[in-house]
Amino acid sequence: MQNNKEVFSNMKELTKAEEQIMHILWKLDKCFVNDIIAELPAPKPAYNTVSTIVRILEKKGFVDHKAYGNTHEYFPLIDKEKYTKYFLKGFMQEYFSNSFTNLVSFFSKNEDMDVTEMEEIMKLLKREIKSKKEA
């Protein structure tokens, strides 16, 4: 099994369409192109479009397949949690100078965040601090 550093260094960015397909693959775990199309919102893309995106994901190392004659059953090679960590790492670097303080400050100043959400975040942080101190 690869460690996170190896996975992140080999991982490539996903386009919006590729990411949409990956979310479906993560949800279904194993599926055929028609299963993916069934999960997509209307207007449904053409079979060939979805098939091409899945093959690109395969070249990028996100997906593999099992062949049944001319039909392929696809499954994710990268789990959602690993991609989320990779995505958030890049997001943090690009938008918040790789600073959790800047990220939390941004959200705490956001008018959409209410006091209850802030208190919940504080509880989570206090639990993490306690856990790390005990480790």
C-alpha positions as CSV (number, residue, x, y, z in Angstrom):
1,M,0.0,0.0,0.0
2,Q,1.3,3.4,-0.9
3,N,1.8,6.0,1.8
4,N,0.1,9.4,1.5
5,K,3.2,11.2,0.3
6,E,3.6,8.8,-2.6
7,V,-0.1,9.0,-3.5
8,F,-0.1,12.8,-3.3
9,S,3.0,13.2,-5.4
10,N,1.6,10.9,-8.2
11,M,-2.0,12.3,-8.0
12,K,-3.2,14.6,-10.7
13,E,-5.9,17.3,-10.6
14,L,-9.4,16.3,-11.8
15,T,-11.6,18.3,-14.1
16,K,-15.1,19.1,-12.9
17,A,-16.5,16.3,-15.2
18,E,-13.9,13.8,-13.9
19,E,-14.6,14.7,-10.3
20,Q,-18.4,14.3,-10.9
21,I,-17.7,10.8,-12.3
22,M,-15.4,9.9,-9.4
23,H,-18.1,10.9,-6.9
24,I,-20.4,8.4,-8.6
25,L,-17.7,5.7,-8.6
26,W,-17.1,6.3,-4.9
27,K,-20.8,6.0,-4.3
28,L,-21.4,2.9,-6.3
29,D,-18.0,1.3,-5.7
30,K,-18.2,-0.9,-8.9
31,C,-20.2,0.0,-11.9
32,F,-20.6,0.0,-15.7
33,V,-20.8,3.2,-17.8
34,N,-24.6,2.9,-18.0
35,D,-24.7,2.9,-14.2
36,I,-22.7,6.1,-14.2
37,I,-25.0,7.7,-16.8
38,A,-28.1,6.7,-14.7
39,E,-26.7,8.7,-11.7
40,L,-25.9,11.8,-13.7
41,P,-28.5,14.7,-13.8
42,A,-30.4,15.5,-16.9
43,P,-29.6,16.3,-19.6
44,K,-27.7,13.0,-19.7
45,P,-24.3,13.0,-21.6
46,A,-23.7,10.6,-24.4
47,Y,-22.4,7.1,-23.6
48,N,-19.2,7.8,-25.5
49,T,-18.6,11.0,-23.5
50,V,-18.8,9.2,-20.2
51,S,-16.8,6.3,-21.5
52,T,-14.0,8.7,-22.6
53,I,-13.9,10.4,-19.1
54,V,-13.7,7.1,-17.4
55,R,-10.8,6.0,-19.6
56,I,-9.0,9.3,-18.8
57,L,-9.5,8.6,-15.1
58,E,-8.0,5.2,-15.8
59,K,-4.9,6.8,-17.4
60,K,-4.6,9.2,-14.5
61,G,-4.6,6.2,-12.1
62,F,-7.9,6.9,-10.4
63,V,-9.9,4.0,-11.8
64,D,-9.3,0.5,-13.1
65,H,-11.6,-2.0,-14.7
66,K,-12.5,-5.7,-14.9
67,A,-13.4,-6.9,-18.4
68,Y,-16.3,-9.1,-19.2
69,G,-15.9,-9.5,-23.0
70,N,-16.4,-6.1,-24.5
71,T,-18.0,-4.7,-21.3
72,H,-16.0,-3.1,-18.5
73,E,-16.9,-2.8,-14.9
74,Y,-15.1,0.1,-13.4
75,F,-14.0,0.7,-9.8
76,P,-12.0,3.5,-8.0
77,L,-8.3,2.9,-7.1
78,I,-8.1,6.1,-5.1
79,D,-10.5,6.4,-2.2
80,K,-12.5,9.5,-1.5
81,E,-10.8,10.3,1.7
82,K,-7.3,10.4,0.1
83,Y,-8.5,12.6,-2.8
84,T,-10.2,14.9,-0.3
85,K,-7.0,15.3,1.6
86,Y,-5.1,16.0,-1.6
87,F,-7.7,18.5,-2.8
88,L,-7.9,20.3,0.5
89,K,-4.1,20.5,0.7
90,G,-3.9,22.3,-2.6
91,F,-6.9,24.4,-1.7
92,M,-5.3,25.5,1.5
93,Q,-2.0,26.4,-0.3
94,E,-3.7,28.3,-3.1
95,Y,-6.3,30.3,-1.1
96,F,-5.1,30.4,2.5
97,S,-1.3,30.4,2.3
98,N,-1.3,26.9,3.7
99,S,-2.6,28.4,7.0
100,F,-5.4,26.8,9.0
101,T,-5.6,30.1,11.0
102,N,-6.3,32.0,7.8
103,L,-8.9,29.4,6.8
104,V,-10.7,29.5,10.2
105,S,-10.5,33.3,10.2
106,F,-12.1,33.4,6.7
107,F,-15.0,31.2,7.8
108,S,-15.5,32.8,11.2
109,K,-15.9,36.2,9.5
110,N,-18.3,34.8,7.0
111,E,-21.8,36.1,7.7
112,D,-23.4,32.7,6.9
113,M,-21.7,31.0,9.8
114,D,-23.9,31.1,12.9
115,V,-22.8,31.0,16.6
116,T,-23.9,27.3,16.9
117,E,-21.6,26.3,14.1
118,M,-18.7,28.2,15.6
119,E,-19.3,26.6,19.0
120,E,-19.3,23.1,17.4
121,I,-16.0,23.9,15.7
122,M,-14.5,25.0,19.0
123,K,-15.7,21.7,20.6
124,L,-14.0,19.7,17.8
125,L,-10.8,21.7,18.1
126,K,-10.7,21.2,21.9
127,R,-11.2,17.5,21.5
128,E,-8.3,17.3,19.0
129,I,-6.0,19.4,21.2
130,K,-6.7,17.1,24.2
131,S,-6.2,14.0,22.0
132,K,-2.8,15.3,20.7
133,K,-1.6,16.3,24.1
134,E,-2.4,12.8,25.4
135,A,-0.6,11.1,22.5
